[in-house]
Every structure is written in structure tokens, then in C-alpha cells.
Amino acid sequence: MEFNKNILKEYLVEAPIPLALERTWECEIYKTLEFPRPILDVGCGDGIYTKILFAEKIDVGIDPLEYELEYARKLDVYEKLTLAWGNEMPFENETFKTVFSNSVLEHIPDIEPVLNEIHRVLKSDGNLYVTIPTNLFDTYSVIYRTLQFFGLNGLKESYRKFFNKFWKHHHYYTRKDWITLFQKCGFEMVTVQEYGTKQQCTFNDFIVPFTIPNYVVKKLFNRFFLSKTIRRIYVPVLAGLIKHKVKIHPGLTTGGLIFFSFKKNNGSIEK
């Protein structure tokens, strides 16, 4: 696969700083990987991530939300888009050599049926790439850290529950527990890379309140900015100010987010 350049600048045109930074971290990891075809994007959403990362079209994107797929169609970055839920994919067994799911699985309440379906449609020698939060992601938020500093343990745990409910995070596990879950669903881990240090995640969380107007625009018009043309004028300056925050730390074990590469285990799936 060919990958695009200037990822941070392009993402800042499409999304507010916190989201652009997080997605840029993920793009930097994905750019080091092989993507044998055919490729399936599980939870492709509006297609912006695929548009910015890849310089070629992806084979198939699947998502349960029609309005997201409608936006993705306009971007023309998938050969085929499919409206379906992840636990009932309309594909034959062992269809894809690469499946990736970027910051999606944590939002699915009943995750195991989706992982089982991914296992079914992935070829025996295929690759599964996922990015998901760890159990530390919410603890790196500004309010959680403030409450922790003042020893307000009851309030910090209440805020933690609110944080994950607000962002619809149903799953946020330790590295070990994520691996155990994927093993249960028939996968073997190949590589792992944690990303998003405490400082990086806290910075992102601090910026989020300033981006609320963008999320209102997103809700109304399914895009973050009313004018990308105006946004492009000052994005180079913005990118220059924050480019030092785009850094992946090899060997990190305290990341708020985590990337996994898995291979399909052709043995039986645990029930």
C-alpha cells in the first residue's frame, strides 16, 4: 500500500486538534505495516481516516450508520461500502487478507460476536490490526488527575464512569486483558505498541472543551468545520506549533491507547 504524506496537516484540516493528534499517532503506526489485499475496514465511519492515511483505495468499508457511509461515498476512498453491523457481516468465510479497525471496538457493547465475525472473514494467513484504549486512558484526563491530586478518590471514580459513558467507551482494558479477550476469539498477538503518553493524553483532554463548537457543527452538518478553505489558511502554523507532540514511544508500557497486530489462530474459538 502507498501512504499519504503530511498526515498531521491534512488531519487538522478535517478535525480539531485532539482528534487530529490521536489519529496522526495511529497513522504513524499503520504506515509501518503491510496491507495485503483484499482489505476490510471495520467501522469505517465517514472514511476520513482512510482518505488521509492511504494513497490508494481500500477494498471494503463496513459501518452500521448510513449517514456516515454517505459521506464516505463522496470521498470515494473505498471500492465498496457495506451497510451492516459488525456481528453480522455479509461476506464469505476467509474473504480478507487484512482487516483493520481503528478506534471502534471500544464503542461496541457486545464485542465478542464482532471479533468472532472478524475471525470468520479473515483468511488463515491474514492480519488483524486494531487500535483501542487501555485502562489508563480515562485516568489521564485533566479532571481525573485534578481530583486524584486532591485525594478525592470517590469523585475521581465517579468522574471516570461519566467520562467513559460520555465517550461511549464500553471496553478499556490492560494490555494483558485485551490479549486474553482476542485469544478467546481465536487470535494470536504478533506485535503491540502502546501510544499516547500521560502528557500527550492530558494535553489532548485539556484542549477538548475548546473544540465543543466543532462538535456542534459536526452534529448538524456531519463535518467539523463550516469552511475547510479558511481552515487550510492557518493549518500550517497550527501544525508547526504541535508537531512535536506527534511522537510514538517504542517500548511504552503506560500508554492511554494501544495498537495490536494479530494473526488468526485456526483452532477452535472458545465459547
C-alpha positions in Angstrom: 0.0 0.0 0.0 1.0 3.6 -0.7 0.6 6.0 2.2 0.0 9.8 2.1 2.4 12.4 3.5 1.7 15.4 5.7 -0.7 13.4 7.8 -0.9 15.9 10.6 -1.6 18.9 8.3 -4.3 17.0 6.4 -6.0 15.8 9.6 -6.0 19.3 11.1 -8.0 20.4 8.0 -10.6 17.8 8.8 -10.7 17.6 12.6 -10.0 19.5 15.8 -6.5 19.3 17.4 -7.2 16.4 19.9 -8.7 14.1 17.3 -6.2 15.1 14.7 -3.3 14.3 17.0 -4.7 11.0 18.1 -5.4 9.9 14.6 -2.0 11.0 13.5 -0.4 8.8 16.1 -2.3 5.9 14.7 -1.4 6.8 11.1 2.3 6.8 12.1 1.9 3.3 13.4 -0.1 2.0 10.4 2.4 3.4 7.9 4.9 0.8 9.1 2.7 -2.1 8.3 1.9 -4.4 5.3 -1.6 -4.3 4.0 -2.1 -7.3 1.7 -5.4 -7.1 -0.3 -8.3 -7.6 -0.1 -8.6 -5.2 2.9 -11.6 -4.7 5.1 -12.1 -1.6 7.3 -14.5 -2.5 10.2 -16.3 0.6 11.4 -15.1 2.8 8.5 -17.4 5.7 9.5 -17.1 8.7 7.3 -14.0 7.5 5.6 -11.8 10.5 6.6 -9.2 8.3 8.3 -8.8 6.1 5.2 -8.7 9.1 2.9 -5.9 10.7 4.9 -3.8 7.6 5.6 -3.9 5.8 2.3 -2.9 7.0 -1.2 -4.9 4.1 -2.7 -8.5 2.9 -2.4 -9.4 0.3 0.2 -11.3 -2.7 -0.9 -14.3 -2.7 1.5 -15.6 -0.5 4.3 -18.4 -1.6 6.6 -20.4 0.5 9.0 -23.9 0.4 10.5 -24.7 4.1 10.0 -26.0 5.1 6.6 -25.2 8.9 7.0 -21.6 8.0 7.7 -21.4 5.8 4.6 -23.0 8.5 2.6 -20.1 10.9 3.4 -17.6 8.1 2.8 -19.1 7.6 -0.7 -18.4 11.2 -1.6 -14.8 10.8 -0.6 -14.5 7.8 -3.0 -11.8 6.0 -1.0 -13.4 2.5 -0.9 -14.1 0.2 -3.8 -17.2 -1.0 -1.9 -19.1 0.3 1.1 -21.4 -2.1 3.0 -24.2 -1.1 5.5 -24.1 -3.8 8.2 -23.3 -4.4 11.8 -20.0 -6.0 12.8 -21.6 -9.1 14.3 -23.3 -10.0 11.0 -21.0 -9.3 8.1 -22.4 -10.2 4.7 -19.1 -11.8 3.5 -17.9 -15.3 2.8 -15.6 -17.1 5.1 -11.9 -16.2 4.7 -12.6 -13.3 2.3 -10.0 -10.8 3.5 -6.2 -10.8 3.9 -6.2 -7.7 6.1 -8.8 -6.4 8.5 -8.3 -3.2 10.4 -10.5 -1.4 13.0 -9.4 2.0 14.2 -10.7 3.3 17.5 -14.0 1.4 17.0 -14.1 -1.8 19.1 -14.3 0.0 22.5 -17.6 1.5 21.4 -19.3 -1.8 20.8 -21.2 -3.1 23.9 -21.1 -6.8 22.9 -17.7 -7.1 21.4 -17.1 -10.8 21.2 -19.6 -11.6 18.4 -17.8 -8.9 16.3 -14.4 -10.4 17.0 -15.8 -13.8 16.1 -17.1 -12.4 12.8 -13.7 -10.8 12.0 -12.1 -14.2 12.7 -14.5 -15.8 10.3 -14.0 -13.4 7.4 -10.2 -13.2 7.8 -8.0 -15.5 5.8 -6.0 -18.1 7.7 -2.8 -16.2 7.0 -4.4 -12.7 7.3 -3.6 -9.8 9.5 -5.8 -8.0 12.0 -4.8 -4.5 13.1 -6.7 -2.7 15.9 -6.3 0.5 18.0 -8.2 0.7 21.3 -7.8 2.4 24.7 -6.1 1.0 27.7 -7.4 1.1 31.3 -5.2 4.2 31.7 -6.8 6.5 29.0 -9.5 7.9 31.3 -7.1 8.4 34.2 -5.1 10.8 32.1 -8.0 13.2 31.8 -7.5 16.7 33.3 -10.4 16.4 35.8 -9.5 12.9 36.9 -5.9 13.9 37.6 -7.0 17.0 39.4 -9.4 15.0 41.7 -6.6 12.5 42.2 -4.2 15.2 43.2 -6.5 16.4 45.9 -7.2 12.9 47.2 -10.9 12.9 46.1 -10.9 9.3 45.3 -14.7 8.8 45.3 -15.2 11.8 43.0 -12.5 10.7 40.6 -14.0 7.3 40.2 -17.4 8.8 39.6 -15.9 11.1 37.0 -14.2 8.1 35.4 -17.6 6.5 34.9 -19.0 9.7 33.5 -16.0 10.1 31.2 -16.5 6.6 29.6 -20.2 6.9 29.4 -19.9 10.3 27.6 -17.4 8.9 25.1 -19.3 5.6 24.9 -16.4 3.5 25.9 -17.6 0.1 26.9 -14.1 -1.5 26.9 -10.9 -0.1 28.2 -8.6 -2.9 29.5 -5.0 -3.6 30.4 -2.7 -4.9 27.7 -2.9 -8.4 29.2 -6.7 -8.4 29.4 -7.0 -7.2 25.8 -4.8 -10.0 24.7 -6.8 -12.5 26.7 -10.0 -11.3 25.0 -8.6 -11.6 21.5 -7.1 -15.0 22.3 -10.6 -16.2 23.4 -11.9 -15.1 20.0 -9.2 -17.0 18.1 -6.4 -14.6 17.6 -2.7 -14.7 18.4 -0.8 -11.5 19.1 2.1 -10.6 16.7 3.1 -7.1 17.8 1.9 -4.5 20.3 2.6 -0.8 20.6 1.2 1.4 23.3 0.9 5.1 22.4 -0.4 8.3 23.9 1.7 9.1 27.0 0.2 10.6 30.1 1.4 14.0 29.0 0.1 13.6 25.4 -3.3 12.4 26.6 -3.7 15.1 29.2 -2.8 17.8 26.6 -5.5 16.4 24.3 -8.1 16.3 27.1 -7.3 19.9 28.1 -7.9 21.0 24.5 -11.3 19.2 24.1 -13.5 21.9 25.8 -12.3 24.4 23.3 -13.5 22.2 20.4 -17.1 21.9 21.6 -18.3 24.3 18.8 -16.7 22.0 16.3 -18.7 19.0 17.6 -21.9 21.0 17.4 -21.1 21.7 13.7 -20.3 18.0 13.3 -23.7 17.1 14.7 -25.5 19.5 12.4 -23.6 19.1 9.2 -21.5 15.9 9.6 -18.3 17.9 9.4 -16.2 19.7 12.0 -15.7 23.0 10.1 -18.0 25.1 8.1 -15.2 26.1 5.8 -12.2 23.9 5.1 -10.8 26.6 2.8 -10.4 29.0 5.7 -9.1 26.2 7.9 -6.3 25.5 5.4 -5.0 29.0 5.6 -3.8 28.7 9.2 -3.3 24.9 9.5 0.4 25.1 8.5 1.0 27.4 11.6 -1.1 25.2 13.8 0.8 22.1 12.6 4.1 23.7 13.3 3.1 24.5 16.9 2.1 21.0 17.8 4.2 18.8 15.5 6.5 18.0 18.5 3.6 16.1 20.1 3.4 13.7 17.2 5.7 11.1 18.6 5.4 7.3 19.1 7.5 6.0 22.0 8.7 2.4 21.4 8.5 0.2 24.4 5.9 2.4 26.2 4.0 0.4 28.8 1.9 3.2 30.3 0.1 4.4 27.1 -3.5 5.5 27.2 -4.0 3.8 23.8 -2.7 0.6 22.3 -2.2 -0.9 18.9 -2.2 -4.6 18.3 -1.3 -6.8 15.3 -2.9 -10.2 15.4 -2.8 -13.4 13.3 -5.7 -15.8 13.0 -5.5 -18.9 15.2 -7.1 -21.6 13.1 -8.0 -23.7 16.2 -11.5 -23.6 17.7 -12.8 -20.4 19.2 -13.6 -20.5 22.9 -17.2 -20.4 23.8 
